[in-house]
């Protein structure tokens, strides 16, 4: 059972949404509220930027899109996105909205044993990561789908992440180490927000 507080957004089936609205337990998201959440937001496309315009055509008048070889905070609210991951467009405003309270919202890669840090990288990668994280029985985050609010803390995350990637280690472990070293206020997004494997 999940508890929702007043003002929180939840993505449910249309049948359940209608029932809640009829009961007076919920209200439909207002378009102006969604526009507010995306007014200072943009997407940094990592990888094949040619795919982005088609995937984001519904939001081209609300979101600026730039391409980058590496993660960067190009906007006050930035979605780092690799177009190999299909976007669930209704969740974009929700993801940007999470940044009202959190500095980072990152999708978990999964919940199974093969998505724990112990399953990634070489022996050296894992040993180095364990020195920082202390326990490799922790889930890893998807580096191809993250919402980040720009601040000095999150810029330090981006810089630390670049340093960890430059060490030539596993990309999932590099992000995990950067998150542990900088400790931003992180909201783990469900793995269902993205549909990709490791």
C-alpha positions as a printed Julia matrix, in Angstrom:
198×3 Matrix{Float64}:
   0.0    0.0     0.0
   1.31   3.45   -0.92
   0.44   6.71    0.8
   0.24   9.88   -1.26
   0.32  13.34    0.27
  -1.69  16.34   -0.96
  -0.06  17.86   -4.03
   1.91  14.78   -5.04
   1.6   13.45   -8.58
   0.92   9.82   -9.34
   0.72   8.03  -12.66
  -2.14   5.51  -12.65
  -4.41   3.8   -15.17
  -7.13   5.96  -16.69
  -9.84   3.84  -15.01
  -8.32   4.31  -11.56
  -7.74   8.01  -12.23
 -11.41   8.5   -13.19
 -12.53   6.68  -10.05
 -10.32   8.81   -7.79
 -11.46  12.01   -9.47
 -15.13  11.0    -9.12
 -14.58  10.21   -5.42
 -12.87  13.56   -4.92
  -9.65  11.83   -3.81
  -7.59  13.29   -6.66
  -7.57  15.97   -9.32
  -6.37  15.71  -12.9
  -3.04  17.43  -13.54
  -3.56  20.94  -14.79
  -1.75  21.84  -18.0
  -0.63  25.18  -16.58
   0.99  23.3   -13.68
   2.84  21.08  -16.13
   3.98  24.15  -18.07
   5.35  25.7   -14.86
   7.37  22.58  -14.12
   8.94  22.67  -17.57
   9.45  26.43  -17.97
  13.09  26.32  -16.82
  13.72  22.76  -17.99
  15.53  21.23  -20.92
  16.89  17.96  -22.23
  20.54  17.13  -22.78
  20.58  14.34  -25.33
  23.43  11.87  -24.83
  24.1    9.81  -27.91
  22.05   9.91  -31.12
  20.54  13.42  -31.09
  18.7   12.82  -34.41
  16.14  10.68  -32.57
  15.31  13.39  -30.02
  13.13  15.76  -32.1
  10.69  12.99  -33.03
  10.55  11.58  -29.48
   9.98  15.03  -27.95
   7.75  16.57  -30.63
   4.88  16.9   -28.14
   7.02  19.24  -26.01
   9.08  21.18  -28.56
   7.39  24.45  -27.62
   8.1   23.9   -23.88
  11.49  22.2   -23.73
  14.82  23.21  -25.19
  16.93  20.3   -26.38
  20.72  20.23  -26.8
  23.08  17.41  -27.69
  26.22  16.62  -25.73
  28.8   13.87  -25.76
  29.01  13.99  -21.97
  26.54  14.86  -19.17
  26.22  18.58  -18.46
  23.77  20.84  -16.65
  22.65  23.03  -19.53
  19.4   24.15  -17.86
  18.15  24.94  -14.34
  16.29  21.61  -14.54
  18.0   19.15  -16.85
  17.01  15.72  -18.06
  20.06  13.72  -19.12
  18.69  11.28  -21.66
  20.08   8.71  -24.05
  17.52   8.25  -26.87
  18.11   4.5   -26.82
  15.77   4.61  -23.81
  12.14   5.1   -24.82
  10.63   8.15  -23.12
   7.38   7.89  -21.22
   6.27  11.41  -22.08
   3.55  11.78  -19.4
   6.26  11.32  -16.76
   8.47  14.19  -17.96
   6.65  16.89  -16.01
   6.53  14.62  -12.97
  10.3   14.07  -13.16
  11.0   17.79  -13.46
   8.52  18.39  -10.61
  10.45  16.07   -8.29
  13.29  18.6    -8.56
  11.25  21.08   -6.51
  12.35  19.06   -3.46
  15.25  16.9    -4.63
  18.5   17.7    -6.42
  18.61  14.51   -8.47
  15.98  12.01   -9.59
  17.62   8.95  -11.1
  16.01   5.77  -12.38
  17.11   2.54  -10.76
  18.41   0.04  -13.27
  16.41  -2.77  -11.7
  15.66  -4.65   -8.5
  17.07  -8.09   -9.23
  20.39  -9.47   -8.03
  21.98  -8.77  -11.43
  21.25  -5.05  -10.95
  23.27  -4.73   -7.75
  26.72  -3.13   -7.86
  28.37  -6.5    -7.16
  27.32  -7.67  -10.65
  29.07  -4.88  -12.59
  32.59  -4.14  -13.75
  35.86  -5.96  -13.31
  37.29  -7.21  -10.03
  39.36  -4.01   -9.83
  36.3   -1.85  -10.51
  34.34  -3.56   -7.77
  37.21  -3.42   -5.28
  37.69   0.32   -5.9
  33.94   0.97   -5.7
  33.64  -0.99   -2.45
  36.25   1.3    -0.86
  33.84   4.21   -1.45
  30.4    2.59   -1.18
  31.38   0.05    1.54
  28.86  -2.57    0.39
  28.23  -3.71   -3.18
  24.78  -5.09   -2.38
  23.26  -1.77   -3.43
  21.23  -1.04   -6.56
  22.78   0.95   -9.37
  21.23   3.87  -11.24
  20.76   4.3   -14.96
  23.27   6.89  -16.24
  21.15   7.37  -19.38
  18.09   8.83  -17.63
  18.46  11.36  -14.82
  16.71  14.58  -13.82
  19.1   17.06  -12.16
  18.52  20.52  -10.67
  21.48  22.8   -11.36
  23.35  23.92   -8.24
  26.91  23.94   -6.92
  26.25  20.51   -5.35
  25.02  18.94   -8.57
  27.79  20.57  -10.61
  30.19  18.85   -8.22
  28.34  15.59   -8.96
  28.78  16.12  -12.73
  32.49  16.95  -12.3
  33.1   13.98   -9.99
  31.2   11.7   -12.35
  33.46  12.83  -15.22
  36.55  12.07  -13.13
  35.23   8.61  -12.28
  34.38   7.89  -15.94
  37.87   9.0   -17.0
  39.36   6.3   -14.83
  38.13   3.84  -17.45
  35.93   1.9   -15.1
  32.42   0.52  -15.53
  29.96   3.34  -16.31
  27.34   2.15  -13.81
  29.89   1.94  -11.01
  31.36   5.31  -12.01
  27.97   6.97  -11.48
  27.41   5.1    -8.21
  30.77   6.27   -6.86
  30.08   9.85   -7.92
  26.72   9.79   -6.12
  28.31   8.42   -2.94
  31.23  10.87   -3.07
  29.06  13.96   -3.53
  25.84  12.86   -1.78
  23.23  15.02   -3.51
  19.62  14.82   -2.32
  18.63  11.87   -4.51
  15.15  10.55   -5.28
  15.32   7.02   -6.75
  12.85   6.7    -9.62
  11.29   3.29  -10.22
  13.01   1.11  -12.79
   9.7    1.07  -14.68
  10.4    4.67  -15.79
  12.86   3.23  -18.28
  12.68  -0.01  -20.19
  16.25  -1.06  -20.77
  18.56  -3.68  -19.38
  22.12  -3.37  -18.18
